[in-house]
Amino acid sequence: MRRPIASIHEGFRLQAVTDSFLLLTPVTPKSNSGSTFQFTIAGSRLRDSSAHRCSVKRGDFSLSQAKNNSTIQVTLPGPQKWLNDLENQLGSPEPQGVEALYQTVADIDSLNQEGCFVISGITTREALLQSLPMMPSESLFNYYGYLPGRTSLDLKPGMRLRIDRAYFDSSDGHTDRHNERRFLGVSDVYFDVAPAGDRQIRFKRLGDIHYNPTSLARRVQTETRDLDITLMPRERCFRLLFKTYLVSQDHTRLVAIIGGHQPSQLDALEKQFRANLHEDCRQAAAAYGAVCHEFNGAVTVSSEIRVELNGIPKFIATGTTVKEVVSGGSLESLKIQRRFMNSYYDVYFDPRDSHILSLALVGGDRLRWSKAIAASH
């Protein structure tokens, strides 16, 4: 297995914290009992005009960059403190600990425009999120900003979208158009989340729409609404918004994709949608200088990530855990590597402890285990 790029940091570590387990990141110190911990990141040297403004502090989060110095000093809540914030407030509409983080990254987005906190090959927001200790099952938050109760997912180059749509016969004008007796069939189509230069992203269709049964294609041959995401303007960040957080029972918005120049735009727009569920998607986005594509009808939009399983690249559903791709008996031989900032690191765990099975995989993860034991699917 390829070794991680040489680094001053340790790897990821799965460690017990009180009654829970956390995946500690490479910058988390061995002695981590304090309420906060600090580390440094190598960034770009400041411009003189920016020096006095390169400082952020929100709750337990802070960043500072000294004049004429490229080093960024970062302070984050310690594992126990961060775990308490998550466990006490996950699922609430506005979790305070997480809100302090979102306020911090919004400040960072603004200061990035003035030359502060600039990191090579990764945004400062991404570096901050990836550095946070996290419960193994919630590691999607570190890379895609996903938390239960705040169901949106940042879309990154290398991911893939699948759009599934169901069709019902409404030719006679019957209002109960989702009655199973009127069911005609389904379609699916895939899109790559692809890089487009200048750190922008675009959606690229993969092949034609697949219909089941194939005869369905003749009945819905004018169906193009799901292909329109390829017409969305290229932006630096896109986010997938799910029904469970956006839609009231009497509203038809199921899912949407929003895009903008920076994530703080999307944070504000998402908050606007939560407060105004009936607001027109495109009009609301335009007010924030963003874009929005809304999916309506009997449709689901799911994302997939690319991982490496025993050396073979494979796309899997976002949220897939180790348990779903590796049999439990393989823990003795299991090796995992994960990207952190611009390097790969080993994930250390006790093979006698099955908690590693709950680890949610993220794009770029590399897993290798004994070929004598087959994968679980």
N, C-alpha and C positions, 0 to 999 in steps of 0.2 A: 504494500500500500504506500502511496506517495506520502512522504513526510511533510509536516507543516513547514512553511517558510520560517526561517530563523527569526526569533523575536525575543524581546526581553520579558514578555509575559508568559505565564503558565497557560495551560489549556483550560477548557471548560471542566467543571467538577460537579458531580451530582452529590449533594450533601444534605444531611438531615439538619433542619432548623426547627427547634421545638418539636411540634407534632407533625410537621410537614417536611417535604423535600423541596429543595431549590436547585436549579441549575445555575451555579455560580460562573460568571464570565471570566475571561482571561485577565481582566484588570482588577477583579475582586481580590483583595489581599487575603493571605492565609488567616491572619488574625482579623476577624470581621465582626467582632462583638459590639463595635461602636454604633452610634446612631447614624453616622455618616462615614464615608470613606472617600479618599482622594486619589487621583491619578493624573497623568499628563498625556497630552496628545501632541504630536508634531504637526504644526500647521504652517501656513504661509506667513512670512514676515509682514507686519503691519505697515500700512501707509501712515505717515505722520499725522494726517488729518483724522485718522480713525482711533488713535491711541487712547484718547481719554474717554472713549465711549464703549470700549470693548469689555464690558462687564455685565453680567446678568445674575440675579439672585431671586428665586421664587421658592419659598418654603425650604425644603432640604436640598434643592437643586441650585447649583451656581456654576458659572464659568467666568474665567477672567484671563485676559491676555495682556501682558506687560508691554509697554512702549518699546519699539524696536526689538521685539522678541517674538519668535515664531511659536514658542511653547504655550499651549493652552492648558490651564489648570482647571480640572473638573472636580466637582463635589457632588456625590449622589447619596441618597439614603442608604444606610446599611441594610444587609439582607433581612434582619429581623424587623426593622422599621418598615421597610418596603413590603414585606410579607403581611404585616399588620394592616397597612393601608389597603392592600389588595383584598385580603380576607374580610375585612370589616365593611368594605364598600363596593366590592364587585357586584354588578347588577343594578346599582342605584343609578338614577338618571345623571347625576353630576358628582362622581366620586372626587372628594377633595384632594387626596394624594395624587391621583392621576391628573386632576385639573391643574395642579401646580406644575406638573410635567408639561402639559400642553401649553400653559402660559410661557414656560421656559423656552420651548421649541419655537413658539411664535416670535418671541423676542430674538431668538437666534436667526430665524429666517430674515427678520428685518435688518439685523446687524450684518448678516452675510452680504447684503447689498452694499454695505459701506466698507467692505474689506475685512471685517472681523471674523474670526473663527473659521477660516477657510482651510479645508483639509483636502489633500490630494486623493482623487479616486473615490471619494465618498462624501456625502453631505454631513454636516455636523449633527443634524437631527438623527440621521441613521446611526452615526457613531454613538450618540447618547442612548438611543433606544437599545442598540445591541449590547451596551455595557451593563444594562440593568439585570440583576439577579431575577430569575423568574421561575415559577412553577413549571415543571417539564411539560405538562399538558397545555400550558398557555404560552409556549415559546413563539407562537405566531405573532404575539405582540411585539417582540423584539425586532422583527423583520418586516411586518406588514401592518402594525398598529391595531391588530384585532384583539378585542376583549369581549367576553360575554356581556350583553347589555348595551354595548356600543358597537353594534354589528356592522362595521364597515371594514374594508380590506384594501390596503394600498396595493396597486398593481405595479409590478416591477418587470423590466425587460427580462425575457426568458420564461415568463409565465405563459399560460395558455388559458383561453376562455372557451367554454362550451355552452352553447345556447340550445335548449330543448324546448320545443313548443308542441302543444296538443291542439288538435283541430276537432271542431264539432259542427254538425250540420245545422245551419240556421236558415236554410233556403225558404222554409215556409213561414219565417218571421216569428217562430216560437220563442218566447222569452227565456225559457229554461234551457239555454243553449249548452250548458255543461252537463246535461243529463247523460248518463253513460250509454243510453240507447242511441244517442245522437253522435257518439264518439266515432271519428273517422280515422284517426291515426296520429302519428307523431313525426316530428322532424328534428334533426340536430345538425349543427354546423360548428366548426372550430375556428378560432382566431388566435394568432400569435400576438403577444404583447411584445412588440419589436422596437429596438433602438432606431432612432431616426436622425442621428447627428445632433451636435450641440446639446447633448444630454436630453434630447426630446424623445417622446414615445409616440408610436402609432400602432394601429390595429391592422393586422394583415390576415386576410382570410386564407384558410387552409382547405383547398378543395371545394367541391360543390356541397349544397345542402343535401343531406341524406334523408329520404322519406321512407317511412314504414307504415303501411305497405307502399311499394314503389308506385302503385297506381295513384296514390295521393298527389303526386307531383302534378298530374294533369288537372286536378281540381283546384289547386292553390298556386298555379303557375305565376300569378302576379304577386305572390307573397315576397316582398323585398324588405320589409321593415327591420328585420333582424340583421340585414347586411349593411344598414346605414351607419353602423359604428365605424366602418372604414372611412366614412366621410367626415368624421370628427376632426377638427383641427389638431395638428400635432402640438402637444404640450409637454412640459417637463414632469408633470405628475398627474396620475389618474387614480381614481378610487372607485371601488364597487360598493354600492349601498344596498343593503338587504331589506326585505319587506319587514322583518320582525322589529326593526327599529324605526322605520319610517312611516308605516301605513296604519291608519285606523281601519276599523272593520268596514266602514262605508266608503272607503276611498279605493280607487282602482290602481294606484301606483304600486307596482310589485317590486321593481328593482330598477336601479339607475346607475349610470356611470357618469362621474363628474371629473373634470380636468381643469388644471390651471397652471400658473407659472411656479407656484410654490405651495407646499403643503398647508401653510397657515391659511391660505385662501380657502382650501377645501375644508379645513377645520371650521372656519366661520360659516361657510355655505352649508355644511352638514348640520351645524347647530341651528341655522335658519330653517332648514327642512324639518328638523325635529319639532320646532316651535310652531310651524305653519304647514301642516300636513297636506293641505289642499292647494298649496301654492303651485303655480305653473313651474315646471322644472327648468325650462330654458330661460324664462324671464327672470327667475330667481338667480340663476347662475350668472346671467348677463350683468346683473347689478353688482356682482363681485368680480367682474372681469374674467369669469370662468365659463366653462361650457358644460352642457348636460345632455345626455341621451337617456330617455326614459323607455322602459320596456313595459308594455301593457298586455293584458290578456292572459291566457293559460300558458305561461312561460316561466322557465327557471334559467338562471345564469349561474354557472359554477366555474371555479378557477382550478387550475392544475399547476403543479410545480415540477421542475425537473430535478431529479436526484440520481445518484449513481449507486446501483445495487450490485455488489460483486463485480464491479468494473463495467457494468452495462448501464448506459443512460436510460432513464425511464420517466415518463410523466405519470404522476399520481395525484389524486385529489388533495387539494389543500386541506390540512387538518388530519391527514393520515398519520398514525403513530407508528413507532417502532414495532409494536405488537402486531400490527396489521401486515407488515412485510417480512418479519423475521420470526420464526417459531421460537417459543419460550426456551426450548432446550438448547438454543444456539448461543446463549449468553456467554458461555465460557470462551467462545472463539470470536465473539462480536467485537468489531472495531468500528468506531464512528469518528468522522472528522467533519468539522463545521467551519464555515467562513466567519471570521470576525474582523471587521474593518477590511483591510486589504490582504489578509493572510488566512491560511487554513490552520486550525488547531485540533488536537485530539480532544475527545470527550472522555474524561476519566470517570469510571463508576465501578462499584463492587459487583462483579458478575454473579455473586450469590444473592444480590438484591434485585428484585424484579421491578423496582420503581422506574428503571430506565425504559421499560416497555411502554410507559405512558408518555414518553417524549414525543411531542408533535414535530414532525419533520419540516424543514424549511428548504427552499430552493438552494441547490448546490451541495446539500449534504451528501457525504460519501459513507456508505455502509459496506462492510465486508464481514462475512462469517463463513464457517466451514461449509463447503459445498456438499459434504456428506449429509447435511440436514437441509431439507428442502424448505423453500419459503412457504408461507401459509396460504398463498393463493396462486 
